[in-house]
């Protein structure tokens, strides 16, 4: 794997990437033109239960992580602990940006909303690619999808898309019942088109850079 010096360096890189990932997600939220399926579901729950978005994301991710551990049937290891700490920290980072740094930010002009959303999407996609390329931290949902895929002999993309469909159905259902804001909008379509492509480019580029280290 990596040497001790490299581990420290890549841990710092991962931490910085997590902050920028949180910033990117926060900008997408403040743009208010819709979110990715997962974030739309989280925001819908945030409105329904009157909890901060980062807190809801932490709860959902901990549920995913618990499900992953139950299916995996092995004890906690160092990587698991790092995953939990990083995931919870990311929730707090998002809360910090959304409710403190950008608390007074209101974007009225639609084209500016689009620009802010695209900047946020680029930031989150690129830095997610960096985090995945470094490989120190994994995300609970992706870990859960991988282990379910292994059991069912299905591709990761197939399992991940199944979760997105579940998020979509639940988001629409809860919104219909509660009458809260609908977060499935044009931003959702933009995310669907660009997210995987930007993530793939970022991951491939930084993975190649890391092999040169």
C-alpha positions as CSV (number, residue, x, y, z in Angstrom):
1,X,0.0,0.0,0.0
2,X,1.4,3.4,1.0
3,X,4.4,4.2,3.2
4,X,3.9,5.9,6.5
5,X,4.9,9.3,5.0
6,X,2.6,8.8,2.1
7,X,-0.3,7.7,4.4
8,X,0.0,11.0,6.3
9,X,0.2,13.0,3.0
10,X,-2.8,11.2,1.5
11,X,-4.8,11.5,4.7
12,X,-4.3,15.3,4.6
13,X,-5.3,15.2,0.9
14,X,-8.4,13.2,1.8
15,X,-9.3,15.6,4.6
16,X,-9.0,18.7,2.2
17,X,-11.0,16.9,-0.4
18,X,-13.7,16.1,2.1
19,X,-14.0,19.8,3.0
20,X,-14.2,20.8,-0.7
21,X,-16.8,18.0,-1.2
22,X,-18.9,19.4,1.6
23,X,-18.5,22.9,0.0
24,X,-19.7,21.6,-3.3
25,X,-22.7,19.9,-1.9
26,X,-23.6,23.0,0.1
27,X,-23.4,25.2,-3.1
28,X,-25.8,22.8,-4.9
29,X,-28.2,23.1,-1.9
30,X,-28.1,26.9,-1.9
31,X,-28.6,27.0,-5.6
32,X,-32.1,25.5,-5.0
33,X,-32.7,24.1,-8.4
34,X,-33.0,20.5,-7.4
35,X,-30.5,17.9,-6.2
36,X,-29.1,14.4,-6.9
37,X,-31.5,11.6,-5.9
38,X,-29.7,10.9,-2.7
39,X,-29.4,14.6,-1.6
40,X,-33.0,15.2,-2.6
41,X,-34.1,12.4,-0.4
42,X,-32.0,13.7,2.5
43,X,-33.3,17.3,2.1
44,X,-36.9,16.0,2.0
45,X,-36.3,14.2,5.3
46,X,-34.5,17.3,6.7
47,X,-37.7,19.4,6.0
48,X,-40.0,16.7,7.3
49,X,-38.2,16.1,10.6
50,X,-36.9,19.7,11.0
51,X,-33.3,18.5,11.2
52,X,-30.2,20.0,9.6
53,X,-29.2,18.4,6.3
54,X,-25.8,17.3,7.5
55,X,-27.4,15.6,10.5
56,X,-29.8,13.7,8.3
57,X,-27.0,12.7,6.0
58,X,-25.1,11.4,9.0
59,X,-28.1,9.3,10.2
60,X,-28.7,7.9,6.7
61,X,-25.0,7.0,6.2
62,X,-24.8,5.4,9.7
63,X,-27.8,3.2,8.7
64,X,-26.1,2.3,5.5
65,X,-22.9,1.5,7.4
66,X,-24.7,-0.6,10.0
67,X,-26.5,-2.5,7.2
68,X,-23.1,-3.1,5.5
69,X,-21.6,-4.5,8.7
70,X,-24.6,-6.8,9.3
71,X,-24.3,-8.2,5.8
72,X,-20.5,-8.4,6.0
73,X,-20.6,-10.3,9.3
74,X,-17.1,-9.3,10.4
75,X,-15.8,-7.2,13.3
76,X,-15.0,-3.5,13.0
77,X,-11.5,-2.8,11.7
78,X,-9.4,0.4,11.3
79,X,-10.8,1.2,7.9
80,X,-14.4,1.0,9.2
81,X,-13.6,3.4,12.0
82,X,-12.0,5.9,9.6
83,X,-15.0,5.6,7.3
84,X,-17.4,6.4,10.2
85,X,-15.4,9.4,11.4
86,X,-14.9,10.8,7.9
87,X,-18.6,10.4,7.1
88,X,-19.8,12.1,10.3
89,X,-17.2,14.9,9.8
90,X,-18.5,15.4,6.3
91,X,-22.1,16.0,7.7
92,X,-20.8,18.6,10.0
93,X,-18.8,20.3,7.2
94,X,-22.0,20.5,5.2
95,X,-23.9,22.0,8.1
96,X,-21.1,24.5,8.7
97,X,-21.3,25.8,5.1
98,X,-25.1,25.7,4.7
99,X,-26.2,27.1,8.0
100,X,-23.2,29.4,8.9
101,X,-21.0,30.4,6.0
102,X,-23.9,30.6,3.4
103,X,-26.7,31.3,5.9
104,X,-27.5,34.7,4.4
105,X,-26.9,33.7,0.8
106,X,-30.0,33.9,-1.4
107,X,-29.6,33.6,-5.1
108,X,-32.5,35.3,-7.0
109,X,-31.3,35.3,-10.6
110,X,-31.9,32.0,-12.3
111,X,-28.7,31.9,-14.4
112,X,-26.7,32.6,-11.3
113,X,-28.4,29.6,-9.7
114,X,-27.3,27.4,-12.6
115,X,-23.7,28.7,-12.4
116,X,-23.5,28.1,-8.6
117,X,-25.0,24.7,-9.0
118,X,-22.5,23.7,-11.7
119,X,-19.6,25.0,-9.6
120,X,-20.9,23.0,-6.7
121,X,-21.4,19.9,-8.8
122,X,-17.9,20.2,-10.2
123,X,-16.3,20.6,-6.8
124,X,-18.2,17.7,-5.3
125,X,-17.6,15.4,-8.3
126,X,-13.9,16.2,-8.6
127,X,-13.2,15.8,-4.9
128,X,-15.2,12.7,-4.6
129,X,-13.0,11.3,-7.4
130,X,-9.9,12.3,-5.4
131,X,-11.2,10.6,-2.3
132,X,-12.0,7.4,-4.1
133,X,-8.7,7.4,-6.0
134,X,-6.7,7.8,-2.7
135,X,-8.8,4.9,-1.3
136,X,-8.2,5.7,2.4
137,X,-11.9,6.5,3.0
138,X,-14.9,4.6,1.5
139,X,-18.5,5.8,1.6
140,X,-21.2,3.7,3.4
141,X,-23.6,3.7,0.4
142,X,-20.9,2.6,-2.0
143,X,-19.6,-0.1,0.4
144,X,-23.2,-1.4,0.9
145,X,-23.8,-1.4,-2.9
146,X,-20.5,-3.3,-3.5
147,X,-21.3,-6.1,-0.9
148,X,-24.9,-6.4,-2.2
149,X,-23.6,-6.6,-5.7
150,X,-21.2,-9.4,-4.7
151,X,-24.1,-11.4,-3.1
152,X,-26.5,-10.8,-6.0
153,X,-23.9,-11.1,-8.7
154,X,-24.9,-7.7,-10.0
155,X,-22.8,-4.7,-11.2
156,X,-22.2,-1.8,-8.8
157,X,-23.9,0.6,-11.3
158,X,-27.0,-1.6,-11.3
159,X,-27.3,-1.7,-7.5
160,X,-26.5,2.0,-7.2
161,X,-29.3,2.8,-9.7
162,X,-31.7,0.7,-7.7
163,X,-31.0,2.8,-4.6
164,X,-31.5,6.0,-6.7
165,X,-34.9,4.6,-7.7
166,X,-35.8,4.0,-4.1
167,X,-34.6,7.5,-3.2
168,X,-36.8,8.9,-6.0
169,X,-39.9,7.0,-5.0
170,X,-39.5,7.9,-1.3
171,X,-38.8,11.6,-2.1
172,X,-41.9,11.9,-4.3
173,X,-44.0,10.0,-1.8
174,X,-42.9,12.0,1.3
175,X,-43.2,15.3,-0.6
176,X,-46.7,14.4,-1.8
177,X,-47.9,13.5,1.7
178,X,-46.1,16.4,3.6
179,X,-46.6,19.1,1.0
180,X,-43.0,20.2,1.5
181,X,-40.6,21.5,-1.2
182,X,-39.9,19.2,-4.1
183,X,-36.2,18.7,-4.6
184,X,-36.5,16.6,-7.8
185,X,-36.0,19.3,-10.4
186,X,-33.7,20.4,-13.2
187,X,-30.7,20.1,-10.9
188,X,-31.5,16.4,-10.6
189,X,-31.3,16.0,-14.4
190,X,-28.0,17.9,-14.5
191,X,-26.6,15.8,-11.8
192,X,-27.7,12.6,-13.5
193,X,-26.0,13.7,-16.8
194,X,-22.8,15.2,-15.4
195,X,-22.0,13.6,-12.0
196,X,-20.8,10.1,-13.1
197,X,-18.8,11.6,-16.0
198,X,-17.0,14.2,-13.9
199,X,-16.5,11.6,-11.2
200,X,-15.0,9.1,-13.7
201,X,-12.7,11.7,-15.2
202,X,-11.5,12.9,-11.8
203,X,-11.0,9.3,-10.5
204,X,-9.1,8.2,-13.6
205,X,-6.8,11.3,-13.6
206,X,-5.9,11.2,-9.9
207,X,-5.5,7.4,-9.9
208,X,-2.9,7.8,-12.6
209,X,-1.2,10.6,-10.7
210,X,-1.0,8.4,-7.5
211,X,0.6,5.6,-9.4
212,X,3.5,7.9,-10.2
213,X,4.1,8.7,-6.5
